[in-house]
Amino acid sequence: MYQAMTDKQLIKSVPDGSILTPKGFQCGGVHAGLRYTKLDLGMIVSEIPASCAAVYTTSHFQAAPLVVTQQSIAKENVLRAIVVNSACANACTGEQGYQDALKMRSLAAAKMGIPEHQVAVASTGVIGEFMQMEKIESGIENLVIGKSADNAEYFQTAILTTDTVMKSCCYSARIDGITVSIGGAAKGSGMIHPNMATMLGFLTTDANISSEHLTAALKDVTNITFNQITVDGDTSTNDMVLVMANGAAGNQPLDPNHPEWGIFVDLLKESSASLAKQIAKDGEGATKLIEISVSGAMSEEEARVVGKQIAGSNLVKTAVYGADANWGRIIGAIGQSGASINPNTVDISLGEITMLKNSTPVAFDEDHAREYLMNDKVEIFVDLHLGEGKGMAWGCDLSYDYVKINASYRT
């Protein structure tokens, strides 16, 4: 794994930034009629050919849009556009679904006057339903692409399903004395689980970097960000994170030998972590973001395993929802994680409230702990006291509303 070699203070958040902050990108969103009233079709366009990298769901049932996107990227590792729809996943739709994804790519390419293989396709929504291609065709034809804040908002809105808020971010840093930016937009609320879940993440950057090195960096960063979130333990069919890098910033080509390679990796990590946490926080029916920090593991991988096990535990999630400081549920999750554990050396804290020290209960104020668990963000700290491995994971609480939302997802 590439190690970040820089102080994170070099990475600056751009408060009003978006996927359009990096130079040379445009986007837009439109209501094509796939949903009743909400925007449901969007596109991101690079004004010049961009290097690209993507990671995909590990589901055996990869949806047709992912197949088409992989074919596009394999052609020459260059993209100019990403076209995305919500409402229909175009998954488990056989040959017709594949042809519809190809048609969607063709329509977007014709709209922008670019080669078909320079277009990526993404879809999200209900599995097993066929695309309404007449609406897709009309929507692409009516799509207005631009560089305004409204254009960014239209795209960010068009990709949402059960999400309650838009997910976006933007960070910048100085590389070779030049400002390089990464902007991001994502969707995801339910069917979220590590190893890529029902989420779409799109990142734009004006950094000058080849697809080869961008792919390596994205895979490493994904393992410690997007793959470390969980909402409900289910993995979907359409999930993808895709990055386009068009080099418009004008920095020297980035690779692991570049003296400021670590700055770029940190920039990508901060952007990915921001989107990942926003997805976890907006879990279906969620009221709280849960952040788990694990230290003292035998390795970073084992630390991440423990963190994911805690974040994915329904018992931990319901305890957080009910503001019940039942640390026994955390112990239960740690014990079944499969990581190396010494049952006599584990520490557990909720925020600054220590509950377990060297696997021995510590007296704490229940009212204080309950008050802490009422916060919008709950931090769980675990120290295994075995090694130097550290890792993080993010999840959300499990509420009554999760059942209500998913019991009527198609209606």
C-alpha positions as CSV (number, residue, x, y, z in Angstrom):
1,M,0.0,0.0,0.0
2,Y,1.2,3.5,-0.8
3,Q,1.9,5.3,2.4
4,A,0.9,8.9,2.9
5,M,4.2,10.8,3.3
6,T,2.8,14.2,4.1
7,D,1.2,16.2,6.9
8,K,-2.6,16.2,6.3
9,Q,-2.6,19.9,7.0
10,L,-1.4,20.3,3.5
11,I,-4.8,19.1,2.3
12,K,-7.4,21.9,2.4
13,S,-11.1,21.6,2.3
14,V,-12.8,23.8,-0.3
15,P,-16.1,24.7,1.4
16,D,-18.0,25.7,-1.7
17,G,-16.2,23.3,-4.0
18,S,-17.8,20.4,-6.0
19,I,-17.0,18.0,-8.8
20,L,-16.7,21.1,-11.0
21,T,-13.9,22.8,-8.9
22,P,-11.1,20.9,-10.7
23,K,-10.3,22.6,-14.0
24,G,-11.8,21.4,-17.2
25,F,-15.0,19.6,-16.1
26,Q,-18.7,20.3,-16.7
27,C,-21.9,18.5,-15.6
28,G,-25.6,18.6,-15.4
29,G,-28.8,16.8,-14.4
30,V,-32.3,16.6,-15.7
31,H,-35.7,15.0,-15.0
32,A,-36.1,12.4,-17.7
33,G,-39.3,10.9,-16.2
34,L,-37.8,7.8,-14.6
35,R,-38.9,9.1,-11.3
36,Y,-42.2,10.9,-10.6
37,T,-40.8,14.4,-10.1
38,K,-37.1,14.3,-9.0
39,L,-34.1,14.7,-11.3
40,D,-33.0,11.2,-12.5
41,L,-30.4,11.5,-15.2
42,G,-27.0,13.2,-15.0
43,M,-23.7,13.5,-16.8
44,I,-20.1,14.6,-16.0
45,V,-17.9,15.7,-18.9
46,S,-14.2,16.4,-19.1
47,E,-13.4,19.0,-21.6
48,I,-10.2,17.1,-22.6
49,P,-9.5,13.3,-22.5
50,A,-8.9,12.1,-18.9
51,S,-7.0,9.3,-17.4
52,C,-9.4,7.1,-15.4
53,A,-9.6,4.5,-12.7
54,A,-12.5,2.5,-11.2
55,V,-13.4,-0.1,-8.6
56,Y,-16.5,-2.2,-8.7
57,T,-18.9,-4.2,-6.6
58,T,-17.7,-7.7,-5.8
59,S,-21.2,-9.1,-6.4
60,H,-21.4,-12.0,-8.9
61,F,-24.3,-10.2,-10.4
62,Q,-22.6,-7.1,-11.8
63,A,-25.1,-4.9,-13.6
64,A,-25.0,-4.2,-17.3
65,P,-23.7,-0.6,-16.9
66,L,-20.6,-1.9,-15.0
67,V,-19.9,-4.3,-17.8
68,V,-20.1,-1.6,-20.4
69,T,-18.0,0.8,-18.3
70,Q,-15.3,-1.8,-17.9
71,Q,-15.3,-2.3,-21.6
72,S,-15.0,1.4,-22.2
73,I,-12.0,1.8,-19.9
74,A,-10.3,-1.3,-21.2
75,K,-10.2,0.3,-24.7
76,E,-7.5,2.9,-23.9
77,N,-7.9,3.9,-20.2
78,V,-9.3,7.3,-21.2
79,L,-12.8,8.8,-20.5
80,R,-14.5,12.0,-21.5
81,A,-17.9,11.5,-19.9
82,I,-19.9,9.5,-17.3
83,V,-23.7,9.2,-17.8
84,V,-25.8,8.1,-14.8
85,N,-29.4,7.4,-14.1
86,S,-31.3,6.7,-10.9
87,A,-34.7,4.8,-10.5
88,C,-33.6,1.8,-12.5
89,A,-30.5,-0.3,-11.7
90,N,-30.6,-2.2,-15.1
91,A,-29.3,-5.2,-13.2
92,C,-30.3,-8.9,-13.8
93,T,-31.8,-7.8,-17.1
94,G,-30.0,-10.1,-19.5
95,E,-29.1,-9.3,-23.0
96,Q,-31.7,-6.5,-23.3
97,G,-30.1,-4.8,-20.3
98,Y,-26.7,-5.0,-21.8
99,Q,-27.9,-3.6,-25.1
100,D,-29.7,-0.8,-23.2
101,A,-26.5,0.1,-21.4
102,L,-24.7,0.2,-24.8
103,K,-27.4,2.4,-26.2
104,M,-27.2,4.7,-23.2
105,R,-23.4,5.0,-23.8
106,S,-24.0,5.7,-27.5
107,L,-26.6,8.4,-26.9
108,A,-24.3,10.2,-24.4
109,A,-21.4,10.0,-26.9
110,A,-23.5,11.4,-29.7
111,K,-24.7,14.2,-27.4
112,M,-21.1,15.3,-26.6
113,G,-19.6,14.4,-30.0
114,I,-17.0,12.0,-28.5
115,P,-16.1,8.3,-29.2
116,E,-18.4,5.8,-27.5
117,H,-15.6,4.1,-25.7
118,Q,-14.8,7.3,-23.9
119,V,-18.1,7.2,-22.0
120,A,-18.8,5.4,-18.8
121,V,-22.3,4.3,-17.8
122,A,-23.7,3.9,-14.3
123,S,-27.2,3.2,-13.0
124,T,-28.9,2.8,-9.6
125,G,-32.4,1.9,-8.5
126,V,-34.6,-1.1,-8.5
127,I,-33.1,-4.4,-9.6
128,G,-34.7,-6.5,-12.3
129,E,-36.6,-3.8,-14.2
130,F,-35.8,-2.8,-17.8
131,M,-34.7,0.7,-18.7
132,Q,-37.3,3.0,-20.2
133,M,-35.1,3.9,-23.1
134,E,-37.4,6.4,-24.7
135,K,-37.2,8.5,-21.5
136,I,-33.4,8.0,-21.4
137,E,-33.0,9.2,-24.9
138,S,-35.2,12.2,-24.4
139,G,-33.4,13.0,-21.1
140,I,-29.9,12.9,-22.6
141,E,-31.2,15.1,-25.5
142,N,-32.5,17.7,-23.0
143,L,-29.5,17.5,-20.7
144,V,-27.8,20.9,-20.3
145,I,-24.1,20.7,-19.3
146,G,-22.4,23.6,-17.7
147,K,-19.9,24.8,-15.0
148,S,-22.2,26.6,-12.5
149,A,-23.0,25.6,-9.0
150,D,-26.5,24.8,-10.2
151,N,-25.1,22.3,-12.7
152,A,-23.2,20.5,-9.9
153,E,-26.3,20.4,-7.7
154,Y,-28.4,19.1,-10.6
155,F,-26.0,16.2,-11.1
156,Q,-25.6,15.5,-7.4
157,T,-29.4,15.3,-7.1
158,A,-30.0,13.2,-10.2
159,I,-28.0,10.3,-8.9
160,L,-29.9,9.9,-5.6
161,T,-32.4,7.1,-4.7
162,T,-33.5,6.8,-1.0
163,D,-30.8,9.3,0.0
164,T,-32.1,12.2,2.1
165,V,-29.2,14.5,1.3
166,M,-26.6,15.1,-1.5
167,K,-23.1,13.8,-0.9
168,S,-20.3,16.0,-2.2
169,C,-16.8,17.2,-1.3
170,C,-13.8,19.1,-2.6
171,Y,-10.2,19.2,-1.4
172,S,-7.1,20.9,-2.8
173,A,-3.4,20.8,-2.2
174,R,-0.2,22.3,-3.7
175,I,1.8,19.9,-5.9
176,D,4.8,21.2,-7.9
177,G,3.8,24.7,-6.6
178,I,0.4,24.4,-8.4
179,T,-3.1,24.0,-6.9
180,V,-4.5,20.5,-7.6
181,S,-8.1,19.8,-6.7
182,I,-10.3,16.7,-6.3
183,G,-14.1,17.1,-6.3
184,G,-16.5,14.3,-5.5
185,A,-20.2,13.4,-5.6
186,A,-21.8,10.2,-4.4
187,K,-25.0,8.4,-3.7
188,G,-25.7,5.7,-1.2
189,S,-28.1,5.1,1.7
190,G,-29.1,1.4,1.9
191,M,-27.6,-1.9,0.8
192,I,-24.3,-0.6,2.0
193,H,-21.6,-3.0,3.1
194,P,-17.8,-3.3,2.9
195,N,-16.3,-4.5,-0.4
196,M,-18.2,-2.0,-2.4
197,A,-21.8,-1.6,-1.7
198,T,-24.9,0.0,-3.2
199,M,-23.2,3.3,-3.8
200,L,-21.9,5.3,-6.7
201,G,-19.0,7.6,-6.2
202,F,-17.6,9.9,-8.8
203,L,-14.3,11.9,-8.4
204,T,-12.9,14.5,-10.7
205,T,-9.4,15.8,-10.5
206,D,-7.2,18.1,-12.6
207,A,-4.1,16.3,-11.5
208,N,-1.7,15.0,-14.1
209,I,-1.5,11.2,-13.5
210,S,-1.6,8.1,-15.6
211,S,-4.4,5.6,-15.4
212,E,-2.0,3.0,-14.2
213,H,-0.9,5.0,-11.1
214,L,-4.4,6.4,-10.5
215,T,-5.8,2.8,-10.4
216,A,-3.2,1.7,-7.9
217,A,-3.8,4.7,-5.7
218,L,-7.6,4.3,-5.9
219,K,-7.5,0.6,-5.0
220,D,-5.4,1.3,-1.9
221,V,-7.5,4.3,-0.8
222,T,-10.8,2.4,-1.4
223,N,-9.7,-0.3,1.0
224,I,-9.4,2.2,3.9
225,T,-12.4,4.4,3.0
226,F,-15.3,3.1,0.9
227,N,-14.7,-0.5,1.9
228,Q,-14.8,0.5,5.5
229,I,-18.5,1.6,5.6
230,T,-21.6,-0.4,6.3
231,V,-25.2,0.4,6.8
232,D,-27.1,-3.0,6.7
233,G,-24.7,-5.7,5.6
234,D,-26.0,-6.1,2.1
235,T,-24.0,-5.6,-1.1
236,S,-25.7,-4.6,-4.3
237,T,-25.1,-5.1,-8.0
238,N,-24.3,-1.7,-9.4
239,D,-21.7,-0.2,-7.1
240,M,-18.7,1.7,-8.5
241,V,-16.3,4.4,-7.6
242,L,-14.8,6.1,-10.7
243,V,-12.1,8.8,-11.0
244,M,-11.3,11.0,-14.0
245,A,-8.0,12.9,-14.0
246,N,-7.6,15.3,-16.9
247,G,-4.2,16.9,-16.1
248,A,-5.6,20.4,-16.5
249,A,-3.8,21.7,-13.4
250,G,-0.4,21.4,-15.2
251,N,1.6,19.6,-12.5
252,Q,4.4,17.2,-13.4
253,P,3.2,13.6,-14.0
254,L,2.5,11.9,-10.7
255,D,3.9,8.5,-9.8
256,P,5.2,6.8,-6.6
257,N,8.7,8.3,-7.3
258,H,7.4,11.9,-7.4
259,P,8.5,13.7,-4.3
260,E,5.0,14.9,-3.6
261,W,3.2,11.6,-4.5
262,G,2.1,11.3,-0.8
263,I,0.2,14.6,-1.1
264,F,-1.9,13.3,-3.9
265,V,-2.6,10.1,-2.1
266,D,-3.7,12.1,1.0
267,L,-5.8,14.2,-1.3
268,L,-7.6,11.2,-2.7
269,K,-7.9,9.6,0.7
270,E,-9.5,12.7,2.2
271,S,-12.0,13.0,-0.6
272,S,-12.9,9.4,-0.5
273,A,-13.2,9.3,3.3
274,S,-15.5,12.3,3.2
275,L,-17.9,10.7,0.7
276,A,-17.8,7.4,2.6
277,K,-18.7,9.0,5.9
278,Q,-21.5,11.0,4.3
279,I,-22.9,7.8,2.9
280,A,-22.7,6.0,6.3
281,K,-24.3,9.0,8.0
282,D,-27.2,9.0,5.6
283,G,-28.0,5.3,6.0
284,E,-31.7,4.5,5.5
285,G,-33.5,5.6,8.7
286,A,-30.2,6.5,10.4
287,T,-30.0,9.1,13.1
288,K,-26.3,8.8,14.0
289,L,-22.9,8.3,12.4
290,I,-20.8,5.7,14.2
291,E,-17.0,6.0,13.8
292,I,-14.9,3.1,15.1
293,S,-11.2,3.6,15.7
294,V,-9.2,0.4,16.3
295,S,-5.5,0.4,17.5
296,G,-3.1,-2.2,18.9
297,A,-4.0,-4.8,16.3
298,M,-1.5,-7.2,14.8
299,S,-1.8,-5.5,11.4
300,E,-3.7,-2.7,9.7
301,E,-5.8,-5.2,7.9
302,E,-6.8,-6.9,11.2
303,A,-7.6,-3.5,12.7
304,R,-9.9,-2.8,9.8
305,V,-11.5,-6.2,10.2
306,V,-12.4,-5.5,13.8
307,G,-13.7,-2.0,12.9
308,K,-16.0,-3.4,10.2
309,Q,-17.3,-6.1,12.5
310,I,-18.3,-3.6,15.1
311,A,-19.8,-1.2,12.5
312,G,-21.8,-4.0,11.0
313,S,-23.2,-5.5,14.2
314,N,-26.9,-5.0,14.4
315,L,-26.7,-5.3,18.2
316,V,-24.2,-2.5,18.4
317,K,-26.2,-0.4,15.9
318,T,-29.5,-0.8,17.8
319,A,-27.7,0.0,21.1
320,V,-26.4,3.2,19.7
321,Y,-29.9,4.0,18.4
322,G,-31.4,3.4,21.8
323,A,-28.5,5.3,23.6
324,D,-27.7,2.1,25.6
325,A,-24.1,2.0,26.7
326,N,-23.9,-1.8,26.4
327,W,-20.2,-2.3,25.7
328,G,-20.8,-6.1,25.9
329,R,-22.2,-5.9,22.4
330,I,-18.9,-4.3,21.2
331,I,-17.0,-7.2,22.9
332,G,-19.3,-9.7,21.1
333,A,-18.5,-8.1,17.8
334,I,-14.7,-8.1,18.4
335,G,-14.8,-11.7,19.5
336,Q,-16.3,-12.9,16.3
337,S,-14.2,-10.7,14.0
338,G,-11.6,-13.4,13.2
339,A,-8.8,-11.1,14.0
340,S,-6.1,-11.9,16.6
341,I,-7.4,-11.1,20.0
342,N,-6.0,-11.5,23.6
343,P,-9.1,-11.7,25.7
344,N,-7.2,-10.1,28.7
345,T,-5.9,-6.9,27.0
346,V,-8.8,-5.1,25.3
347,D,-9.8,-1.5,26.1
348,I,-13.1,0.0,25.0
349,S,-14.2,3.7,25.2
350,L,-17.2,5.6,24.0
351,G,-15.8,9.0,23.2
352,E,-13.8,9.9,26.3
353,I,-15.7,7.5,28.5
354,T,-13.6,4.4,29.3
355,M,-15.8,1.3,29.9
356,L,-13.3,-1.5,29.7
357,K,-9.5,-1.5,30.5
358,N,-7.4,-4.6,30.0
359,S,-10.7,-6.5,29.6
360,T,-11.8,-5.5,33.0
361,P,-15.0,-3.3,33.5
362,V,-14.4,0.3,34.5
363,A,-17.1,2.1,36.5
364,F,-18.7,4.9,34.5
365,D,-21.6,7.3,34.7
366,E,-24.5,5.7,32.8
367,D,-26.3,9.0,32.5
368,H,-23.2,10.6,31.0
369,A,-22.8,7.7,28.6
370,R,-26.5,7.9,27.6
371,E,-26.1,11.7,27.0
372,Y,-23.0,11.0,24.8
373,L,-24.9,8.4,22.7
374,M,-27.5,11.0,21.9
375,N,-25.0,12.9,19.7
376,D,-25.3,12.9,15.9
377,K,-21.8,11.3,15.8
378,V,-20.7,8.5,18.2
379,E,-17.0,7.5,18.4
380,I,-16.0,4.0,19.6
381,F,-12.4,3.5,20.5
382,V,-10.9,0.0,20.8
383,D,-7.3,-0.8,21.7
384,L,-6.3,-4.5,21.4
385,H,-2.8,-4.0,22.8
386,L,-1.2,-6.6,20.5
387,G,0.7,-4.7,17.9
388,E,1.0,-1.5,15.9
389,G,-2.0,-2.0,13.5
390,K,-4.6,0.8,13.3
391,G,-7.7,1.1,11.3
392,M,-11.1,2.8,11.1
393,A,-14.6,2.0,10.0
394,W,-17.9,3.9,9.7
395,G,-21.5,2.9,10.1
396,C,-24.8,4.1,11.4
397,D,-27.5,3.2,13.9
398,L,-30.4,0.9,13.0
399,S,-33.8,2.5,13.6
400,Y,-37.5,1.6,13.1
401,D,-37.5,3.7,9.9
402,Y,-35.0,1.4,8.2
403,V,-37.7,-1.3,8.2
404,K,-40.4,1.1,7.0
405,I,-38.2,2.4,4.1
406,N,-37.2,-1.1,2.9
407,A,-40.6,-2.7,3.4
408,S,-42.0,-0.3,0.7
409,Y,-38.9,0.3,-1.4
410,R,-40.7,-0.3,-4.8
411,T,-43.8,1.6,-3.8
